[in-house]
Amino acid sequence: MRLKVLSSSSSGNCYLVEASDGDVLMIECGVRFDKIKEALDFDISRVVGTIVTHNHLDHCKSAEQIAAAGIDFYPSQGTIDELGFVHHRLRPVKAHQAFDIGPFRILPFDVRHDCKEPLCYLIKHPECGVTLFLTDSYYCAYKFEGLNNVIVEANYCQSIIDRKMAEGTNPRFLRNRILQSHMSLKTCKEFLQVNDLTSVNNIVLIHLSDSNSDAIRFQREVQELTGKTVNVATPGLVIENFNINPF
């Protein structure tokens, strides 16, 4: 199994999970459609489906084009309501109701974000085992068992964001919005601590803030905490060994 990061920031988010037989699950589509096609070597027929967390543009920019291209698109009904278009490829999903996309088994769960009916996902496949995808939520109320790979948001550091507000770089309204809608490094670490990471192969930190994070520090701290292979998602990152185990 291979994980490709097309983009992971407030300017856009898109991730491709590619099985050895060529099947691709797209997670988020917050980048231009031509960029997605290029990453797929212009063979969009390999995409078995697209799951998205919510309707914000940095996660759904290419939604309409993806549906028009014949790719099934799986958002919550709340996200569909906000997207503002109708298409037979839109397939509403609900929290705690599992479904299949080709060889991928998907279990959505509810999260806390400033939009209508946001979801995150557990993704199961024989090659990658159980993968957690968790982003754009200031807190996760659930604990998970049997994880093999973790893709999790570490958007900002409280001390950095507070220092920048004191310096006048970040206005208070922006600080408060971030705190109420995104996961901090501290919360990310606490979340990882309360989950069983025994069988985890990869931890991928995603959606780091451009101005309120420190990628080197975030990676180091999570690596020291977990003892796992930790990557910070950057455009063009490819993890070849996104498998159920490290061998």
Contacts in CASP RR format, 6 or more apart in sequence:
PFRMAT RR
TARGET T0000
AUTHOR 0000-0000-0000
METHOD contacts of the structure
MODEL  1
MRLKVLSSSSSGNCYLVEASDGDVLMIECGVRFDKIKEALDFDISRVVGT
IVTHNHLDHCKSAEQIAAAGIDFYPSQGTIDELGFVHHRLRPVKAHQAFD
IGPFRILPFDVRHDCKEPLCYLIKHPECGVTLFLTDSYYCAYKFEGLNNV
IVEANYCQSIIDRKMAEGTNPRFLRNRILQSHMSLKTCKEFLQVNDLTSV
NNIVLIHLSDSNSDAIRFQREVQELTGKTVNVATPGLVIENFNINPF
1 17 0 8 1.000
1 18 0 8 1.000
1 19 0 8 1.000
1 20 0 8 1.000
1 125 0 8 1.000
1 127 0 8 1.000
1 128 0 8 1.000
1 242 0 8 1.000
1 243 0 8 1.000
2 16 0 8 1.000
2 17 0 8 1.000
2 18 0 8 1.000
2 238 0 8 1.000
2 239 0 8 1.000
2 240 0 8 1.000
2 242 0 8 1.000
3 15 0 8 1.000
3 16 0 8 1.000
3 17 0 8 1.000
3 18 0 8 1.000
3 149 0 8 1.000
3 151 0 8 1.000
3 202 0 8 1.000
3 204 0 8 1.000
3 237 0 8 1.000
3 238 0 8 1.000
3 239 0 8 1.000
3 242 0 8 1.000
4 15 0 8 1.000
4 16 0 8 1.000
4 18 0 8 1.000
4 39 0 8 1.000
4 236 0 8 1.000
4 237 0 8 1.000
4 238 0 8 1.000
5 14 0 8 1.000
5 15 0 8 1.000
5 204 0 8 1.000
5 206 0 8 1.000
5 233 0 8 1.000
5 234 0 8 1.000
5 235 0 8 1.000
5 236 0 8 1.000
5 237 0 8 1.000
5 238 0 8 1.000
6 14 0 8 1.000
6 15 0 8 1.000
6 16 0 8 1.000
6 31 0 8 1.000
6 35 0 8 1.000
6 36 0 8 1.000
6 39 0 8 1.000
6 235 0 8 1.000
6 236 0 8 1.000
7 13 0 8 1.000
7 14 0 8 1.000
7 30 0 8 1.000
7 31 0 8 1.000
7 35 0 8 1.000
7 235 0 8 1.000
8 15 0 8 1.000
8 206 0 8 1.000
8 207 0 8 1.000
8 208 0 8 1.000
8 233 0 8 1.000
8 234 0 8 1.000
8 235 0 8 1.000
9 58 0 8 1.000
9 207 0 8 1.000
9 208 0 8 1.000
9 209 0 8 1.000
9 210 0 8 1.000
10 58 0 8 1.000
10 207 0 8 1.000
10 209 0 8 1.000
10 210 0 8 1.000
11 58 0 8 1.000
11 210 0 8 1.000
12 28 0 8 1.000
12 30 0 8 1.000
12 31 0 8 1.000
12 57 0 8 1.000
12 58 0 8 1.000
12 59 0 8 1.000
12 61 0 8 1.000
13 28 0 8 1.000
13 30 0 8 1.000
13 31 0 8 1.000
13 58 0 8 1.000
13 59 0 8 1.000
13 135 0 8 1.000
13 206 0 8 1.000
13 207 0 8 1.000
14 26 0 8 1.000
14 27 0 8 1.000
14 28 0 8 1.000
14 29 0 8 1.000
14 30 0 8 1.000
14 31 0 8 1.000
14 35 0 8 1.000
14 36 0 8 1.000
15 26 0 8 1.000
15 27 0 8 1.000
15 28 0 8 1.000
15 133 0 8 1.000
15 151 0 8 1.000
15 206 0 8 1.000
15 233 0 8 1.000
16 24 0 8 1.000
16 25 0 8 1.000
16 26 0 8 1.000
16 27 0 8 1.000
16 39 0 8 1.000
16 40 0 8 1.000
17 24 0 8 1.000
17 25 0 8 1.000
17 26 0 8 1.000
17 27 0 8 1.000
17 104 0 8 1.000
17 123 0 8 1.000
17 125 0 8 1.000
17 128 0 8 1.000
17 131 0 8 1.000
17 242 0 8 1.000
18 24 0 8 1.000
18 46 0 8 1.000
19 103 0 8 1.000
19 125 0 8 1.000
19 127 0 8 1.000
20 127 0 8 1.000
22 46 0 8 1.000
23 46 0 8 1.000
23 48 0 8 1.000
23 102 0 8 1.000
23 103 0 8 1.000
23 104 0 8 1.000
24 40 0 8 1.000
24 46 0 8 1.000
24 47 0 8 1.000
24 48 0 8 1.000
25 47 0 8 1.000
25 48 0 8 1.000
25 49 0 8 1.000
25 50 0 8 1.000
25 51 0 8 1.000
25 101 0 8 1.000
25 104 0 8 1.000
25 123 0 8 1.000
25 125 0 8 1.000
26 36 0 8 1.000
26 47 0 8 1.000
26 49 0 8 1.000
26 50 0 8 1.000
26 51 0 8 1.000
26 66 0 8 1.000
26 71 0 8 1.000
27 50 0 8 1.000
27 51 0 8 1.000
27 52 0 8 1.000
27 121 0 8 1.000
27 123 0 8 1.000
27 133 0 8 1.000
27 151 0 8 1.000
28 51 0 8 1.000
28 52 0 8 1.000
28 53 0 8 1.000
28 59 0 8 1.000
28 60 0 8 1.000
29 36 0 8 1.000
29 50 0 8 1.000
29 52 0 8 1.000
29 59 0 8 1.000
29 60 0 8 1.000
29 61 0 8 1.000
29 62 0 8 1.000
29 63 0 8 1.000
29 66 0 8 1.000
30 57 0 8 1.000
30 58 0 8 1.000
30 59 0 8 1.000
30 60 0 8 1.000
30 61 0 8 1.000
30 62 0 8 1.000
31 61 0 8 1.000
31 62 0 8 1.000
32 61 0 8 1.000
32 62 0 8 1.000
33 62 0 8 1.000
33 65 0 8 1.000
33 66 0 8 1.000
33 69 0 8 1.000
36 44 0 8 1.000
36 62 0 8 1.000
36 66 0 8 1.000
37 44 0 8 1.000
40 46 0 8 1.000
40 47 0 8 1.000
44 69 0 8 1.000
44 71 0 8 1.000
47 71 0 8 1.000
48 72 0 8 1.000
48 101 0 8 1.000
48 102 0 8 1.000
48 103 0 8 1.000
48 104 0 8 1.000
49 71 0 8 1.000
49 72 0 8 1.000
49 73 0 8 1.000
49 74 0 8 1.000
49 101 0 8 1.000
49 102 0 8 1.000
50 66 0 8 1.000
50 71 0 8 1.000
50 72 0 8 1.000
50 73 0 8 1.000
50 74 0 8 1.000
51 74 0 8 1.000
51 75 0 8 1.000
51 93 0 8 1.000
51 101 0 8 1.000
51 106 0 8 1.000
51 108 0 8 1.000
51 121 0 8 1.000
51 123 0 8 1.000
51 133 0 8 1.000
52 59 0 8 1.000
52 60 0 8 1.000
52 63 0 8 1.000
52 73 0 8 1.000
52 74 0 8 1.000
52 75 0 8 1.000
52 79 0 8 1.000
53 59 0 8 1.000
53 111 0 8 1.000
53 113 0 8 1.000
53 118 0 8 1.000
53 119 0 8 1.000
53 120 0 8 1.000
53 121 0 8 1.000
53 133 0 8 1.000
53 135 0 8 1.000
53 136 0 8 1.000
54 60 0 8 1.000
54 75 0 8 1.000
54 76 0 8 1.000
54 79 0 8 1.000
54 113 0 8 1.000
54 115 0 8 1.000
54 116 0 8 1.000
54 117 0 8 1.000
54 118 0 8 1.000
54 119 0 8 1.000
54 136 0 8 1.000
55 75 0 8 1.000
55 78 0 8 1.000
55 79 0 8 1.000
55 82 0 8 1.000
55 83 0 8 1.000
55 115 0 8 1.000
55 116 0 8 1.000
56 115 0 8 1.000
56 136 0 8 1.000
59 136 0 8 1.000
60 75 0 8 1.000
60 79 0 8 1.000
60 83 0 8 1.000
63 73 0 8 1.000
63 75 0 8 1.000
63 83 0 8 1.000
63 85 0 8 1.000
64 83 0 8 1.000
64 85 0 8 1.000
64 87 0 8 1.000
66 73 0 8 1.000
66 89 0 8 1.000
67 73 0 8 1.000
67 85 0 8 1.000
67 87 0 8 1.000
67 89 0 8 1.000
67 90 0 8 1.000
68 87 0 8 1.000
68 89 0 8 1.000
70 89 0 8 1.000
71 89 0 8 1.000
72 89 0 8 1.000
72 91 0 8 1.000
72 101 0 8 1.000
73 87 0 8 1.000
73 89 0 8 1.000
73 90 0 8 1.000
73 91 0 8 1.000
74 91 0 8 1.000
74 92 0 8 1.000
74 93 0 8 1.000
74 99 0 8 1.000
74 101 0 8 1.000
74 106 0 8 1.000
75 83 0 8 1.000
75 90 0 8 1.000
75 92 0 8 1.000
75 93 0 8 1.000
75 119 0 8 1.000
76 92 0 8 1.000
76 93 0 8 1.000
76 94 0 8 1.000
76 95 0 8 1.000
76 108 0 8 1.000
76 116 0 8 1.000
76 117 0 8 1.000
76 118 0 8 1.000
76 119 0 8 1.000
77 92 0 8 1.000
77 94 0 8 1.000
77 117 0 8 1.000
78 116 0 8 1.000
78 117 0 8 1.000
79 115 0 8 1.000
79 116 0 8 1.000
79 117 0 8 1.000
79 118 0 8 1.000
79 119 0 8 1.000
80 90 0 8 1.000
80 92 0 8 1.000
81 116 0 8 1.000
82 115 0 8 1.000
82 116 0 8 1.000
83 90 0 8 1.000
93 99 0 8 1.000
93 106 0 8 1.000
93 108 0 8 1.000
93 119 0 8 1.000
94 108 0 8 1.000
95 108 0 8 1.000
95 109 0 8 1.000
95 110 0 8 1.000
95 119 0 8 1.000
96 107 0 8 1.000
96 108 0 8 1.000
96 109 0 8 1.000
96 110 0 8 1.000
97 108 0 8 1.000
98 105 0 8 1.000
98 106 0 8 1.000
98 107 0 8 1.000
99 105 0 8 1.000
99 106 0 8 1.000
100 106 0 8 1.000
103 125 0 8 1.000
103 126 0 8 1.000
104 123 0 8 1.000
104 124 0 8 1.000
104 125 0 8 1.000
105 123 0 8 1.000
105 124 0 8 1.000
105 125 0 8 1.000
106 121 0 8 1.000
106 122 0 8 1.000
106 123 0 8 1.000
106 124 0 8 1.000
107 121 0 8 1.000
107 122 0 8 1.000
107 124 0 8 1.000
108 119 0 8 1.000
108 120 0 8 1.000
108 121 0 8 1.000
109 119 0 8 1.000
109 120 0 8 1.000
109 121 0 8 1.000
109 122 0 8 1.000
109 142 0 8 1.000
110 117 0 8 1.000
110 118 0 8 1.000
110 119 0 8 1.000
111 118 0 8 1.000
111 119 0 8 1.000
111 120 0 8 1.000
111 134 0 8 1.000
111 136 0 8 1.000
111 137 0 8 1.000
111 140 0 8 1.000
112 118 0 8 1.000
112 137 0 8 1.000
112 138 0 8 1.000
112 139 0 8 1.000
112 141 0 8 1.000
113 136 0 8 1.000
113 137 0 8 1.000
113 138 0 8 1.000
113 181 0 8 1.000
114 177 0 8 1.000
114 180 0 8 1.000
114 181 0 8 1.000
118 136 0 8 1.000
118 137 0 8 1.000
120 132 0 8 1.000
120 133 0 8 1.000
120 134 0 8 1.000
120 135 0 8 1.000
120 137 0 8 1.000
120 140 0 8 1.000
121 132 0 8 1.000
121 133 0 8 1.000
122 130 0 8 1.000
122 131 0 8 1.000
122 132 0 8 1.000
122 133 0 8 1.000
122 144 0 8 1.000
123 130 0 8 1.000
123 131 0 8 1.000
123 132 0 8 1.000
123 133 0 8 1.000
124 130 0 8 1.000
124 131 0 8 1.000
125 131 0 8 1.000
126 244 0 8 1.000
127 243 0 8 1.000
127 244 0 8 1.000
128 148 0 8 1.000
128 149 0 8 1.000
128 242 0 8 1.000
128 243 0 8 1.000
128 244 0 8 1.000
129 148 0 8 1.000
129 149 0 8 1.000
129 243 0 8 1.000
129 244 0 8 1.000
130 144 0 8 1.000
130 146 0 8 1.000
130 147 0 8 1.000
130 148 0 8 1.000
130 149 0 8 1.000
131 147 0 8 1.000
131 148 0 8 1.000
131 149 0 8 1.000
131 150 0 8 1.000
131 151 0 8 1.000
131 242 0 8 1.000
132 144 0 8 1.000
132 147 0 8 1.000
132 149 0 8 1.000
132 150 0 8 1.000
132 151 0 8 1.000
132 152 0 8 1.000
133 151 0 8 1.000
134 140 0 8 1.000
134 150 0 8 1.000
134 151 0 8 1.000
134 152 0 8 1.000
134 153 0 8 1.000
134 183 0 8 1.000
134 191 0 8 1.000
135 151 0 8 1.000
135 152 0 8 1.000
135 153 0 8 1.000
135 183 0 8 1.000
135 206 0 8 1.000
135 207 0 8 1.000
136 153 0 8 1.000
136 181 0 8 1.000
136 182 0 8 1.000
136 183 0 8 1.000
136 207 0 8 1.000
137 153 0 8 1.000
137 181 0 8 1.000
137 182 0 8 1.000
137 183 0 8 1.000
138 179 0 8 1.000
138 180 0 8 1.000
138 181 0 8 1.000
138 182 0 8 1.000
138 183 0 8 1.000
138 184 0 8 1.000
138 187 0 8 1.000
139 183 0 8 1.000
139 187 0 8 1.000
140 183 0 8 1.000
140 191 0 8 1.000
143 194 0 8 1.000
143 195 0 8 1.000
144 195 0 8 1.000
144 196 0 8 1.000
145 196 0 8 1.000
146 196 0 8 1.000
146 199 0 8 1.000
147 195 0 8 1.000
147 196 0 8 1.000
147 197 0 8 1.000
147 199 0 8 1.000
147 200 0 8 1.000
148 199 0 8 1.000
148 200 0 8 1.000
148 201 0 8 1.000
148 243 0 8 1.000
148 244 0 8 1.000
148 245 0 8 1.000
149 200 0 8 1.000
149 201 0 8 1.000
149 202 0 8 1.000
149 203 0 8 1.000
149 204 0 8 1.000
149 242 0 8 1.000
150 192 0 8 1.000
150 197 0 8 1.000
150 200 0 8 1.000
150 202 0 8 1.000
150 203 0 8 1.000
150 204 0 8 1.000
151 204 0 8 1.000
151 206 0 8 1.000
151 233 0 8 1.000
152 183 0 8 1.000
152 188 0 8 1.000
152 191 0 8 1.000
152 192 0 8 1.000
152 203 0 8 1.000
152 204 0 8 1.000
152 205 0 8 1.000
152 206 0 8 1.000
153 182 0 8 1.000
153 183 0 8 1.000
153 188 0 8 1.000
153 205 0 8 1.000
153 206 0 8 1.000
153 207 0 8 1.000
154 183 0 8 1.000
154 184 0 8 1.000
154 185 0 8 1.000
154 188 0 8 1.000
154 205 0 8 1.000
154 206 0 8 1.000
154 207 0 8 1.000
154 208 0 8 1.000
154 213 0 8 1.000
154 218 0 8 1.000
154 222 0 8 1.000
155 178 0 8 1.000
155 182 0 8 1.000
155 183 0 8 1.000
155 184 0 8 1.000
155 207 0 8 1.000
155 208 0 8 1.000
155 209 0 8 1.000
155 212 0 8 1.000
155 213 0 8 1.000
156 178 0 8 1.000
156 182 0 8 1.000
156 184 0 8 1.000
156 185 0 8 1.000
156 208 0 8 1.000
156 209 0 8 1.000
156 212 0 8 1.000
156 213 0 8 1.000
157 184 0 8 1.000
157 185 0 8 1.000
157 186 0 8 1.000
157 212 0 8 1.000
157 213 0 8 1.000
157 214 0 8 1.000
157 217 0 8 1.000
157 218 0 8 1.000
158 184 0 8 1.000
158 185 0 8 1.000
158 186 0 8 1.000
160 212 0 8 1.000
160 213 0 8 1.000
160 214 0 8 1.000
161 170 0 8 1.000
161 175 0 8 1.000
161 178 0 8 1.000
161 179 0 8 1.000
161 209 0 8 1.000
161 212 0 8 1.000
162 175 0 8 1.000
164 170 0 8 1.000
164 211 0 8 1.000
164 212 0 8 1.000
165 171 0 8 1.000
165 172 0 8 1.000
165 175 0 8 1.000
169 211 0 8 1.000
170 211 0 8 1.000
170 212 0 8 1.000
178 209 0 8 1.000
178 212 0 8 1.000
182 207 0 8 1.000
182 209 0 8 1.000
183 191 0 8 1.000
185 213 0 8 1.000
185 218 0 8 1.000
185 221 0 8 1.000
188 205 0 8 1.000
188 222 0 8 1.000
189 221 0 8 1.000
189 222 0 8 1.000
189 225 0 8 1.000
192 203 0 8 1.000
192 222 0 8 1.000
192 225 0 8 1.000
192 226 0 8 1.000
193 225 0 8 1.000
197 203 0 8 1.000
197 226 0 8 1.000
197 228 0 8 1.000
199 245 0 8 1.000
200 226 0 8 1.000
200 228 0 8 1.000
201 228 0 8 1.000
201 229 0 8 1.000
201 241 0 8 1.000
201 242 0 8 1.000
201 243 0 8 1.000
201 244 0 8 1.000
201 245 0 8 1.000
201 246 0 8 1.000
202 228 0 8 1.000
202 229 0 8 1.000
202 230 0 8 1.000
202 231 0 8 1.000
202 239 0 8 1.000
202 241 0 8 1.000
202 242 0 8 1.000
203 222 0 8 1.000
203 226 0 8 1.000
203 228 0 8 1.000
203 229 0 8 1.000
203 230 0 8 1.000
203 231 0 8 1.000
204 230 0 8 1.000
204 231 0 8 1.000
204 232 0 8 1.000
204 233 0 8 1.000
204 239 0 8 1.000
205 215 0 8 1.000
205 218 0 8 1.000
205 219 0 8 1.000
205 222 0 8 1.000
205 230 0 8 1.000
205 231 0 8 1.000
205 232 0 8 1.000
205 233 0 8 1.000
206 233 0 8 1.000
207 233 0 8 1.000
208 215 0 8 1.000
208 218 0 8 1.000
208 232 0 8 1.000
208 233 0 8 1.000
215 232 0 8 1.000
215 234 0 8 1.000
218 232 0 8 1.000
219 230 0 8 1.000
219 231 0 8 1.000
219 232 0 8 1.000
222 228 0 8 1.000
222 230 0 8 1.000
223 230 0 8 1.000
229 246 0 8 1.000
231 237 0 8 1.000
231 239 0 8 1.000
END
